[in-house]
Amino acid sequence: MIQVREYLCKVSDGKENETPIYRHPQSKDGFPQSKTTLQQEFIEKLQRFPDKKTLGLYNEESQQYDYITYKEIFETATAIGSELCSRNSIIEVKDEQGLVIKPVGIYMSNRREWTILDIACILYGFTSCPFYDTLGYNSIKYSLEQTQVSICFVQSSTIKVLADVNQPHLKTIVIVGDGFQEEDLDKLRAQGKEIVTWNQILEKGKTAIVPYPNLQPDISMTLVFTSGTTGPSKATLQTQHNFQQMLHILDYPPHQRFTENDVYLSYLPLPHVFERVLHLGALLGSAEINYFSGNIQNLARDIQRCKPTYFGGVPRVFNRFYDGILNVVNSLPEEVKVKFDQAFQMKLKYFQQTGKPDHEQLDAAFVKTKAVFGGRLRMILTGAAPISTKVLNFLKMTLCCQIVEVYGQTETMGGSFATDYFDPNCGHVGGPTISQEFKLVSIPDIGYVTDKSVDGLIRGEICIRGPSISKGYFKDPEQTKELIDNEGWVHTGDIGQIVDGTLRIIDRKKNLFKLSQGEYVAPEKVENCYLRLKGILEIVIFGDSLQNYCVGVVVVDPTILKQFADQLKIEGDYPTLCANKEIKNYVLSQLNEQGSKEQLNGYEQVKNIYLEAKPFQQVGILTDTLKMQRHVAKKHYQAIIQQLYEEIIN
């Protein structure tokens, strides 16, 4: 018998045009209270299993991981933090909202030193400012200006960008690892920058250990940068209390908690809040953490080496494994494939009845598919974008492991909603996690209302509040006011629908849409780029959260389209030319060439298009002032959008 927890616990009546406020049932009478601060929790739990090995780096020569112990983590972090305390250049930076940070820059990919430095900042009250190791000149320049970091820890692949930026606030560069070019170091020295090594910081810190300060729970812990799709990235300020409250997500239910027997593979970027929460949860649970090789293309190999018991991922990763496993299954001899399909259907029926993804007898058919992830998985979390029901059920059955869906945003600490461990149903994000509450607010302008009597549905913008919510955007009071209202509600811009006591994400209030890899696309930006191509009169692009690319509908100037047709030696009137596949592909190539010139990201480029023979005003998707009604356009072209995606797949 399935025992799925109640998702929505009503804690107050709703105001006009709003739903009631809902919480996790175990938060009905109040959010969890921590007995200690996050700093104190780390001091205590890092010493629980001092000889436990973790932070593994794979050694190609020995073909095994090289580890350090939890005792070494604690001692090294203490020494690094002590040396940071001795550096007078690390000063408090305060913005006009009263937000205060003590910034330390991290410009590295996932590695042992990243983790140790993060712990050092937690122990001594510094504000870690992690920058994605893939960021280029403009993004790093902006991020350094926002944070005013005076010290930054870098690796060989990122130091050149720092040398090119030459940020005046930056005084000290700590080089981590090897492979550095002398010309980069000389360039930084010529700018007056101090160059020191990780080991020098470590050894100096060991000689003068500083006692741990008595930190307040609300001390600024980190700045997490948003994706910045529509402009400069925003620096979201998270406190130690925010993280501690969000980490309760791993305690309810208890079997989601990391233990000393778990093995976790760290491969998602650590500057991302989803990975950061899981990473810190693994450390507090005394788990074994191993790092990936640094190349996401080798993830399957890294998984085989690590054989994780606990895995966090995004739909794009799981879609790749789904395709890979499905290809293997389809290549089986017919009689074997028939038996596999029979076992799959029997197990799926059992799962839908019990909520259990493993079965003592039937799992014999999935030994090889289970081995794709190392054969030891007990828990998978997926977040950052929606995942299709088909993929989710297939992986649950073939990996013999439950997959919990998580929904949230950087500003809400990534884990605002989660499905129950035993829930066999897909297509929703469950209910609020233990440290947040939510409500839906009507948006009548686009037809989403919370009054069920209007159209039988309960829909509106998702608003979230709770102790794990961000304090706002550092040095950006206007955006902070837009994000958080005067009652503390974060307005997510996502549209939710309450169905059968669960929340479904159905749309976005703003025009941004998220692709399956978690990247946001600003359609106006892309469309304006394409409209600069001669002959493109109108264009609207669409994205699907289950796909990792965009498609579009285009109106081409009839004269220009005729010129294209003449070049390709194709005849016909305007509607006939619009329906011609060869002409369509030619227009698509021109658009992609224009996009490359305008430096669009690959995921922003359209991968397939439909040539519309009528102006958009005649189609009926513009307002009276000739502005695009995207929700109307999406509805009008729904069948064509689906066809465009199918053509790409086929």
C-alpha positions as CSV (number, residue, x, y, z in Angstrom):
1,M,0.0,0.0,0.0
2,I,1.4,3.4,-1.0
3,Q,2.0,5.8,1.9
4,V,2.6,9.2,0.2
5,R,2.7,12.2,2.5
6,E,0.2,15.0,2.4
7,Y,1.7,17.7,0.3
8,L,-0.3,20.9,1.1
9,C,-1.1,21.9,4.6
10,K,-3.2,25.0,4.8
11,V,-2.0,27.4,7.5
12,S,-4.1,30.5,6.7
13,D,-7.0,31.6,4.5
14,G,-6.3,33.3,1.2
15,K,-6.8,37.0,0.5
16,E,-8.8,38.2,-2.5
17,N,-7.2,36.8,-5.7
18,E,-4.9,34.6,-3.8
19,T,-5.0,31.0,-2.6
20,P,-4.5,30.1,1.1
21,I,-1.0,29.8,2.3
22,Y,0.3,26.3,2.3
23,R,3.2,24.6,4.1
24,H,4.8,21.2,4.6
25,P,2.6,19.3,7.1
26,Q,5.5,19.1,9.6
27,S,5.9,22.9,9.5
28,K,2.2,23.5,10.3
29,D,3.0,25.1,13.6
30,G,6.3,26.7,12.7
31,F,9.5,26.1,10.6
32,P,12.3,24.0,12.0
33,Q,14.5,25.6,14.7
34,S,18.2,24.9,14.6
35,K,19.9,24.3,18.0
36,T,23.2,25.5,16.7
37,T,24.5,27.8,13.9
38,L,25.8,26.4,10.6
39,Q,29.4,27.2,11.7
40,Q,28.9,25.2,15.0
41,E,27.3,22.4,13.0
42,F,30.4,22.1,10.8
43,I,32.8,22.3,13.7
44,E,30.9,19.4,15.4
45,K,30.2,17.2,12.4
46,L,33.5,17.4,10.6
47,Q,35.0,15.8,13.7
48,R,32.4,12.9,14.0
49,F,34.4,10.5,11.8
50,P,37.9,12.0,11.7
51,D,39.5,9.1,9.9
52,K,36.7,8.8,7.2
53,K,38.1,9.3,3.7
54,T,36.5,11.7,1.3
55,L,37.1,14.4,-1.3
56,G,38.5,11.8,-3.7
57,L,40.5,12.8,-6.8
58,Y,40.9,10.0,-9.4
59,N,44.5,8.9,-9.9
60,E,45.0,7.7,-13.5
61,E,48.2,5.8,-12.6
62,S,46.9,3.8,-9.7
63,Q,43.3,3.6,-11.2
64,Q,41.7,4.6,-7.9
65,Y,40.8,7.7,-5.9
66,D,43.2,9.5,-3.7
67,Y,41.5,10.8,-0.6
68,I,42.0,12.9,2.4
69,T,40.3,12.4,5.8
70,Y,37.6,14.5,7.5
71,K,40.3,15.4,10.1
72,E,42.5,16.8,7.3
73,I,39.6,18.8,5.9
74,F,38.9,20.3,9.3
75,E,42.5,21.1,10.0
76,T,43.2,22.5,6.5
77,A,40.1,24.7,6.5
78,T,41.0,26.0,9.9
79,A,44.5,26.9,8.7
80,I,43.3,28.5,5.5
81,G,40.6,30.5,7.4
82,S,43.2,31.6,10.0
83,E,45.4,33.0,7.3
84,L,42.5,34.8,5.6
85,C,41.8,36.5,9.0
86,S,45.3,37.9,9.1
87,R,44.9,39.6,5.7
88,N,43.7,43.2,6.4
89,S,42.8,43.6,2.7
90,I,39.7,41.5,3.2
91,I,37.3,44.2,4.4
92,E,33.6,44.4,4.8
93,V,31.6,45.7,1.8
94,K,28.2,47.2,2.4
95,D,25.5,48.2,-0.1
96,E,22.7,50.7,0.2
97,Q,20.3,48.1,1.4
98,G,22.5,47.4,4.4
99,L,23.7,44.1,3.1
100,V,27.2,43.4,4.3
101,I,29.8,40.9,2.9
102,K,33.4,40.0,3.6
103,P,34.2,38.7,0.1
104,V,36.6,35.9,-0.9
105,G,36.6,35.0,-4.6
106,I,36.6,31.4,-5.9
107,Y,37.2,31.1,-9.7
108,M,37.8,27.4,-10.0
109,S,36.0,24.2,-11.2
110,N,34.9,21.5,-8.7
111,R,38.0,20.4,-6.8
112,R,39.2,19.6,-3.3
113,E,40.5,23.1,-2.6
114,W,37.1,24.6,-3.6
115,T,35.4,22.6,-0.9
116,I,38.0,23.3,1.8
117,L,37.9,27.0,1.1
118,D,34.1,27.1,1.3
119,I,34.3,25.4,4.7
120,A,37.0,27.9,5.8
121,C,34.7,30.8,4.9
122,I,31.9,29.2,6.9
123,L,34.1,28.7,9.9
124,Y,35.5,32.2,10.0
125,G,32.6,34.3,8.6
126,F,33.8,35.2,5.2
127,T,31.5,35.5,2.2
128,S,32.5,33.2,-0.6
129,C,32.0,34.6,-4.0
130,P,32.1,31.7,-6.5
131,F,32.4,32.5,-10.2
132,Y,31.6,29.8,-12.8
133,D,34.9,28.6,-14.2
134,T,33.4,29.1,-17.7
135,L,32.8,32.8,-17.3
136,G,34.6,35.1,-19.8
137,Y,36.0,38.6,-19.6
138,N,32.8,40.7,-19.4
139,S,31.1,38.5,-16.9
140,I,34.1,38.2,-14.6
141,K,34.8,42.0,-14.9
142,Y,31.2,42.7,-13.8
143,S,31.3,40.1,-11.0
144,L,34.5,41.4,-9.6
145,E,33.2,45.0,-9.6
146,Q,30.0,43.9,-7.8
147,T,31.7,41.9,-5.1
148,Q,34.9,44.0,-4.7
149,V,36.9,40.9,-3.8
150,S,40.4,41.6,-2.8
151,I,41.6,38.0,-2.8
152,C,40.7,35.4,-5.4
153,F,41.6,31.7,-5.6
154,V,42.2,30.5,-9.2
155,Q,43.3,27.6,-11.3
156,S,45.4,27.6,-14.4
157,S,42.5,27.7,-16.8
158,T,41.0,30.8,-15.3
159,I,43.9,33.0,-14.3
160,K,44.4,34.6,-17.8
161,V,40.9,36.2,-17.6
162,L,41.8,37.8,-14.3
163,A,45.0,39.1,-15.8
164,D,43.1,40.6,-18.7
165,V,40.5,42.2,-16.5
166,N,43.0,43.9,-14.1
167,Q,40.4,44.8,-11.4
168,P,41.8,47.4,-9.0
169,H,40.1,46.0,-5.9
170,L,41.8,42.7,-6.5
171,K,45.1,42.6,-4.5
172,T,46.0,39.0,-4.0
173,I,45.8,36.0,-6.4
174,V,46.0,32.5,-4.8
175,I,47.1,30.0,-7.4
176,V,45.8,26.4,-6.9
177,G,47.3,23.4,-8.6
178,D,49.8,23.6,-11.4
179,G,49.9,24.4,-15.2
180,F,50.2,28.1,-14.8
181,Q,51.9,30.2,-17.5
182,E,54.7,32.6,-16.4
183,E,53.5,35.2,-18.8
184,D,50.1,35.3,-16.9
185,L,51.8,35.5,-13.6
186,D,54.2,38.2,-14.8
187,K,51.3,40.3,-16.2
188,L,49.6,40.2,-12.8
189,R,52.7,41.1,-10.9
190,A,53.2,44.0,-13.2
191,Q,49.7,45.2,-12.2
192,G,50.9,45.2,-8.6
193,K,49.0,42.0,-7.7
194,E,50.4,39.7,-5.0
195,I,50.8,36.1,-6.2
196,V,50.8,33.3,-3.6
197,T,50.2,29.6,-3.7
198,W,47.7,27.5,-1.9
199,N,50.4,25.8,0.1
200,Q,51.9,29.1,1.1
201,I,48.5,30.2,2.5
202,L,48.1,26.9,4.2
203,E,51.6,26.7,5.8
204,K,51.4,30.3,7.0
205,G,47.9,29.7,8.5
206,K,49.2,26.6,10.4
207,T,51.7,28.8,12.3
208,A,49.0,31.1,13.7
209,I,45.7,29.4,14.2
210,V,42.9,31.9,15.0
211,P,40.1,30.9,17.3
212,Y,36.7,30.5,15.6
213,P,34.7,33.7,16.0
214,N,31.2,33.7,17.5
215,L,29.2,34.2,14.4
216,Q,25.5,35.2,14.2
217,P,23.2,32.9,12.2
218,D,22.4,35.6,9.7
219,I,26.0,36.3,8.7
220,S,26.4,36.6,4.9
221,M,27.7,33.2,3.7
222,T,27.8,33.5,-0.1
223,L,26.8,35.4,-3.2
224,V,25.2,33.1,-5.8
225,F,25.1,34.7,-9.3
226,T,22.0,34.2,-11.4
227,S,22.3,33.2,-15.1
228,G,22.0,36.8,-16.4
229,T,20.0,35.9,-19.5
230,T,18.4,39.3,-19.9
231,G,21.3,41.4,-18.7
232,P,24.1,41.4,-16.1
233,S,24.0,38.6,-13.7
234,K,22.5,39.4,-10.3
235,A,24.4,38.5,-7.1
236,T,21.9,36.7,-4.8
237,L,22.9,37.0,-1.1
238,Q,22.5,33.9,1.0
239,T,23.2,33.7,4.7
240,Q,24.4,30.8,6.8
241,H,20.9,30.6,8.3
242,N,19.4,30.4,4.8
243,F,21.6,27.4,4.0
244,Q,21.0,25.7,7.3
245,Q,17.3,26.0,6.8
246,M,17.4,24.7,3.3
247,L,19.5,21.7,4.4
248,H,16.5,20.5,6.3
249,I,15.2,19.3,3.0
250,L,17.4,16.3,3.4
251,D,15.9,15.5,6.8
252,Y,12.3,15.2,5.8
253,P,11.9,12.3,5.1
254,P,14.9,11.0,7.1
255,H,16.1,8.5,4.4
256,Q,16.9,11.5,2.1
257,R,19.6,12.4,4.6
258,F,23.3,11.7,3.7
259,T,25.0,9.2,5.9
260,E,28.6,8.1,6.4
261,N,27.9,5.1,4.1
262,D,26.9,7.3,1.1
263,V,29.1,8.0,-1.9
264,Y,28.4,11.2,-3.8
265,L,29.8,12.3,-7.2
266,S,30.4,16.1,-7.5
267,Y,30.1,17.2,-11.1
268,L,27.4,19.9,-11.3
269,P,29.0,23.4,-10.9
270,L,29.6,24.3,-7.3
271,P,28.6,27.9,-7.8
272,H,25.1,26.6,-8.6
273,V,22.9,26.5,-5.4
274,F,21.5,23.0,-6.2
275,E,25.0,21.4,-6.2
276,R,26.1,23.5,-3.2
277,V,23.2,22.3,-1.0
278,L,23.9,18.7,-1.9
279,H,27.6,19.1,-1.4
280,L,27.3,20.6,2.0
281,G,24.6,18.1,3.0
282,A,27.1,15.3,2.0
283,L,29.8,16.8,4.2
284,L,27.5,17.3,7.2
285,G,26.4,13.7,6.7
286,S,30.1,12.5,6.7
287,A,29.6,11.0,3.3
288,E,32.4,10.2,0.8
289,I,32.5,12.8,-2.0
290,N,34.4,12.2,-5.2
291,Y,35.1,14.8,-7.9
292,F,34.4,14.2,-11.6
293,S,37.3,14.4,-14.1
294,G,36.4,18.0,-15.2
295,N,35.0,17.0,-18.6
296,I,31.2,16.5,-18.6
297,Q,31.6,14.3,-21.7
298,N,33.3,11.7,-19.5
299,L,30.5,11.7,-16.9
300,A,29.5,8.1,-17.7
301,R,33.1,7.0,-17.1
302,D,33.3,9.0,-13.9
303,I,30.1,7.4,-12.6
304,Q,31.6,3.9,-13.2
305,R,34.7,4.9,-11.3
306,C,32.8,6.4,-8.4
307,K,29.7,4.1,-8.2
308,P,27.7,6.6,-6.3
309,T,24.9,5.8,-3.9
310,Y,23.5,9.3,-4.0
311,F,23.2,11.3,-7.2
312,G,22.0,14.8,-8.1
313,G,21.3,15.7,-11.7
314,V,19.4,17.8,-14.3
315,P,17.1,16.6,-17.0
316,R,19.7,17.1,-19.7
317,V,22.0,14.5,-18.0
318,F,19.2,12.1,-17.4
319,N,17.9,12.4,-21.0
320,R,21.4,11.4,-22.2
321,F,21.4,8.3,-20.1
322,Y,17.8,7.5,-21.1
323,D,18.8,7.6,-24.7
324,G,21.9,5.5,-24.1
325,I,20.0,2.8,-22.1
326,L,17.2,2.8,-24.6
327,N,19.6,2.3,-27.5
328,V,21.1,-0.7,-25.8
329,V,17.7,-2.2,-25.1
330,N,16.6,-1.7,-28.7
331,S,19.7,-3.5,-29.9
332,L,18.9,-6.6,-27.9
333,P,17.8,-9.8,-29.7
334,E,14.1,-9.8,-30.2
335,E,13.3,-12.6,-27.7
336,V,15.4,-10.9,-25.0
337,K,13.8,-7.5,-25.7
338,V,10.4,-9.0,-25.4
339,K,11.3,-10.4,-21.9
340,F,12.8,-7.0,-20.9
341,D,9.6,-5.2,-22.0
342,Q,7.4,-7.7,-20.1
343,A,9.5,-7.3,-16.9
344,F,9.4,-3.5,-17.3
345,Q,5.6,-3.4,-17.6
346,M,5.1,-5.7,-14.6
347,K,7.5,-3.7,-12.5
348,L,5.9,-0.4,-13.5
349,K,2.5,-1.7,-12.5
350,Y,4.0,-2.8,-9.1
351,F,5.6,0.6,-8.7
352,Q,2.4,2.4,-9.4
353,Q,0.7,0.3,-6.7
354,T,3.4,0.4,-4.0
355,G,5.7,3.4,-4.8
356,K,8.7,1.1,-4.6
357,P,11.2,1.2,-7.5
358,D,12.8,-2.1,-6.6
359,H,11.5,-5.6,-6.8
360,E,13.2,-8.7,-5.5
361,Q,12.4,-11.0,-8.5
362,L,11.8,-8.5,-11.4
363,D,15.1,-6.6,-10.8
364,A,17.0,-9.5,-12.2
365,A,16.0,-8.2,-15.7
366,F,17.7,-4.8,-14.9
367,V,21.1,-5.8,-13.6
368,K,22.9,-4.4,-16.6
369,T,20.8,-1.1,-16.8
370,K,21.3,-0.6,-13.0
371,A,25.1,-1.0,-13.6
372,V,25.1,2.0,-15.9
373,F,25.1,4.2,-12.7
374,G,27.5,1.8,-10.9
375,G,24.8,-0.5,-9.4
376,R,24.7,1.1,-5.9
377,L,22.2,4.0,-6.2
378,R,19.7,4.5,-3.5
379,M,18.7,8.1,-4.1
380,I,18.5,10.5,-7.1
381,L,17.4,14.1,-7.1
382,T,16.6,16.0,-10.3
383,G,16.1,19.7,-10.5
384,A,16.8,22.9,-12.5
385,A,14.2,22.1,-15.2
386,P,11.2,19.8,-15.7
387,I,11.8,16.2,-16.7
388,S,9.3,14.1,-18.8
389,T,7.2,11.4,-17.2
390,K,8.4,8.9,-19.8
391,V,12.1,9.4,-18.9
392,L,11.4,9.5,-15.2
393,N,9.5,6.3,-15.1
394,F,11.9,4.5,-17.4
395,L,14.9,5.4,-15.2
396,K,13.2,4.6,-12.0
397,M,12.4,1.1,-13.3
398,T,15.7,0.4,-15.0
399,L,18.0,1.9,-12.3
400,C,15.9,0.4,-9.5
401,C,16.1,3.6,-7.7
402,Q,13.6,6.3,-6.6
403,I,14.0,9.8,-8.2
404,V,12.8,12.8,-6.3
405,E,11.9,15.9,-8.3
406,V,12.9,19.3,-6.8
407,Y,11.8,22.8,-7.9
408,G,13.1,26.1,-6.8
409,Q,15.1,29.1,-7.9
410,T,18.5,30.6,-6.9
411,E,16.7,33.2,-4.8
412,T,14.7,30.5,-2.9
413,M,17.8,28.2,-2.4
414,G,16.9,25.8,-5.1
415,G,14.7,23.4,-3.1
416,S,11.3,25.0,-2.6
417,F,9.2,22.0,-3.6
418,A,9.9,18.3,-3.7
419,T,8.0,15.1,-4.5
420,D,7.6,12.4,-1.9
421,Y,10.0,9.5,-1.9
422,F,7.2,7.0,-2.4
423,D,5.0,9.0,-4.8
424,P,4.6,7.0,-8.1
425,N,3.0,9.9,-9.9
426,C,4.9,12.3,-12.2
427,G,4.1,15.6,-13.8
428,H,4.1,17.7,-10.5
429,V,6.6,19.0,-8.0
430,G,4.9,17.8,-4.9
431,G,4.6,20.4,-2.2
432,P,6.6,22.9,-0.3
433,T,9.7,21.7,1.5
434,I,10.1,22.0,5.3
435,S,11.4,25.6,5.5
436,Q,9.2,27.4,3.0
437,E,5.5,28.3,2.5
438,F,3.8,29.3,-0.7
439,K,0.6,30.8,-2.2
440,L,-0.6,31.4,-5.7
441,V,-1.6,34.9,-6.8
442,S,-4.0,35.6,-9.7
443,I,-2.7,37.1,-12.9
444,P,-6.0,37.9,-14.7
445,D,-4.2,39.7,-17.6
446,I,-3.0,36.3,-18.9
447,G,-5.9,34.3,-17.8
448,Y,-4.5,32.7,-14.7
449,V,-6.8,33.0,-11.6
450,T,-7.0,31.3,-8.3
451,D,-10.8,31.4,-8.2
452,K,-11.8,27.9,-9.1
453,S,-15.3,29.0,-10.0
454,V,-14.0,30.9,-13.1
455,D,-12.8,28.0,-15.1
456,G,-12.6,25.1,-12.7
457,L,-8.8,25.5,-12.2
458,I,-6.6,27.0,-9.4
459,R,-3.8,28.8,-11.1
460,G,-1.5,31.8,-10.4
461,E,2.0,33.1,-9.9
462,I,3.9,31.1,-7.3
463,C,5.0,33.2,-4.4
464,I,7.4,31.7,-1.8
465,R,8.3,32.8,1.7
466,G,10.4,31.3,4.6
467,P,13.6,31.3,6.6
468,S,15.7,29.9,3.7
469,I,14.8,32.7,1.3
470,S,17.6,35.0,0.0
471,K,18.1,38.4,1.5
472,G,18.0,40.0,-2.0
473,Y,20.4,41.1,-4.7
474,F,23.6,42.7,-3.5
475,K,24.0,46.3,-4.8
476,D,20.7,46.0,-6.7
477,P,17.9,47.5,-4.5
478,E,15.5,47.9,-7.5
479,Q,15.7,44.3,-8.5
480,T,15.4,43.3,-4.9
481,K,12.2,45.2,-4.5
482,E,10.8,43.6,-7.6
483,L,11.7,40.2,-6.3
484,I,10.6,40.4,-2.7
485,D,7.5,42.3,-1.6
486,N,7.0,44.1,1.7
487,E,5.6,40.9,3.3
488,G,8.6,38.9,2.4
489,W,7.1,37.0,-0.5
490,V,9.4,36.1,-3.4
491,H,7.5,36.5,-6.7
492,T,9.0,33.7,-8.8
493,G,7.5,34.6,-12.2
494,D,6.5,31.0,-12.5
495,I,2.9,30.0,-12.9
496,G,1.6,27.1,-10.8
497,Q,-1.6,25.0,-10.8
498,I,-2.9,23.1,-7.8
499,V,-4.0,19.7,-9.0
500,D,-5.1,16.8,-6.7
501,G,-3.2,18.3,-3.7
502,T,0.0,18.9,-5.6
503,L,1.7,21.8,-7.4
504,R,2.3,21.7,-11.2
505,I,4.5,24.3,-12.9
506,I,2.7,25.3,-16.1
507,D,4.1,28.5,-17.4
508,R,6.2,31.6,-16.8
509,K,4.7,35.0,-16.0
510,K,7.5,36.8,-17.9
511,N,8.5,35.8,-21.4
512,L,11.7,34.0,-20.4
513,F,11.5,30.3,-20.9
514,K,13.7,27.6,-19.5
515,L,15.1,24.8,-21.6
516,S,15.8,21.2,-20.4
517,Q,19.4,21.9,-19.6
518,G,18.3,24.6,-17.2
519,E,19.3,27.6,-19.4
520,Y,16.9,30.5,-19.7
521,V,16.2,32.1,-23.1
522,A,15.0,35.7,-23.5
523,P,13.0,35.5,-26.7
524,E,13.0,39.2,-27.4
525,K,16.8,39.3,-27.4
526,V,17.0,36.4,-29.9
527,E,14.2,37.7,-32.1
528,N,15.7,41.2,-32.3
529,C,19.0,39.6,-33.3
530,Y,17.3,37.7,-36.2
531,L,15.2,40.7,-37.2
532,R,18.5,42.5,-38.1
533,L,18.9,40.0,-41.0
534,K,17.7,41.5,-44.3
535,G,14.4,40.1,-45.4
536,I,13.1,38.9,-41.9
537,L,9.9,40.8,-41.3
538,E,8.6,39.1,-38.2
539,I,9.7,36.2,-36.0
540,V,8.6,34.6,-32.8
541,I,10.6,31.8,-31.1
542,F,9.4,29.1,-28.7
543,G,11.1,26.9,-26.2
544,D,10.0,23.7,-24.5
545,S,11.2,22.8,-21.0
546,L,11.5,19.2,-22.1
547,Q,13.8,20.2,-25.1
548,N,17.2,21.7,-25.1
549,Y,16.8,24.0,-28.2
550,C,14.4,26.6,-29.6
551,V,12.2,26.6,-32.7
552,G,10.6,29.6,-34.5
553,V,7.9,30.9,-36.8
554,V,9.2,33.4,-39.4
555,V,7.6,35.8,-41.8
556,V,10.0,36.6,-44.7
557,D,9.7,39.5,-47.1
558,P,8.1,38.1,-50.3
559,T,10.7,39.8,-52.5
560,I,13.6,38.4,-50.5
561,L,12.0,35.0,-50.4
562,K,11.7,35.0,-54.2
563,Q,15.4,35.9,-54.5
564,F,16.2,32.9,-52.3
565,A,14.0,30.7,-54.5
566,D,15.8,31.9,-57.7
567,Q,19.2,31.1,-56.2
568,L,17.9,27.6,-55.4
569,K,16.1,27.3,-58.8
570,I,12.7,26.8,-57.2
571,E,9.5,28.1,-58.6
572,G,6.1,28.9,-57.1
573,D,3.9,31.6,-55.5
574,Y,4.6,32.9,-52.0
575,P,2.6,30.3,-50.0
576,T,4.2,27.5,-52.1
577,L,7.7,28.8,-51.5
578,C,7.0,29.1,-47.7
579,A,6.0,25.4,-47.7
580,N,9.2,24.4,-49.5
581,K,11.6,22.4,-47.3
582,E,14.7,23.4,-49.2
583,I,13.9,27.1,-48.9
584,K,13.0,26.7,-45.2
585,N,16.4,25.1,-44.5
586,Y,18.1,27.9,-46.4
587,V,16.4,30.6,-44.3
588,L,17.3,28.6,-41.2
589,S,20.9,28.6,-42.2
590,Q,20.8,32.3,-42.7
591,L,19.3,32.9,-39.3
592,N,21.9,30.7,-37.6
593,E,24.7,32.5,-39.4
594,Q,23.2,35.8,-38.2
595,G,22.9,34.4,-34.7
596,S,26.6,33.4,-34.7
597,K,27.6,36.9,-35.9
598,E,25.6,38.4,-33.0
599,Q,27.2,35.9,-30.6
600,L,24.1,34.1,-29.6
601,N,24.7,31.0,-27.4
602,G,24.1,27.7,-29.0
603,Y,21.0,27.0,-27.0
604,E,19.5,30.3,-28.0
605,Q,19.7,29.5,-31.8
606,V,16.6,28.1,-33.5
607,K,17.1,24.6,-34.7
608,N,14.0,24.4,-36.8
609,I,11.5,27.0,-38.3
610,Y,8.1,27.3,-39.9
611,L,7.7,29.9,-42.7
612,E,4.4,31.7,-42.1
613,A,2.7,33.0,-45.3
614,K,0.6,35.6,-43.4
615,P,1.6,38.7,-41.4
616,F,1.2,38.1,-37.7
617,Q,-1.5,40.7,-37.5
618,Q,-3.6,38.7,-39.9
619,V,-2.8,35.5,-37.9
620,G,-4.3,37.2,-34.9
621,I,-1.4,36.9,-32.4
622,L,-0.7,40.7,-32.0
623,T,-2.4,43.2,-29.7
624,D,-4.0,46.3,-31.0
625,T,-0.7,48.1,-30.5
626,L,1.0,45.4,-32.6
627,K,2.8,43.8,-29.6
628,M,3.2,40.0,-29.5
629,Q,0.8,38.0,-27.4
630,R,3.1,35.1,-26.7
631,H,0.5,32.9,-24.9
632,V,-1.8,33.4,-27.9
633,A,1.0,32.7,-30.4
634,K,2.0,29.5,-28.5
635,K,-1.6,28.3,-28.5
636,H,-2.1,29.1,-32.1
637,Y,1.1,27.4,-33.3
638,Q,1.0,24.5,-30.8
639,A,0.6,21.8,-33.5
640,I,3.3,23.4,-35.6
641,I,5.7,23.7,-32.6
642,Q,5.2,20.0,-31.9
643,Q,5.8,19.2,-35.6
644,L,9.0,21.2,-35.6
645,Y,10.4,19.3,-32.6
646,E,9.4,16.0,-34.1
647,E,11.2,16.9,-37.4
648,I,14.4,17.5,-35.5
649,I,14.1,14.3,-33.6
650,N,13.4,12.3,-36.7
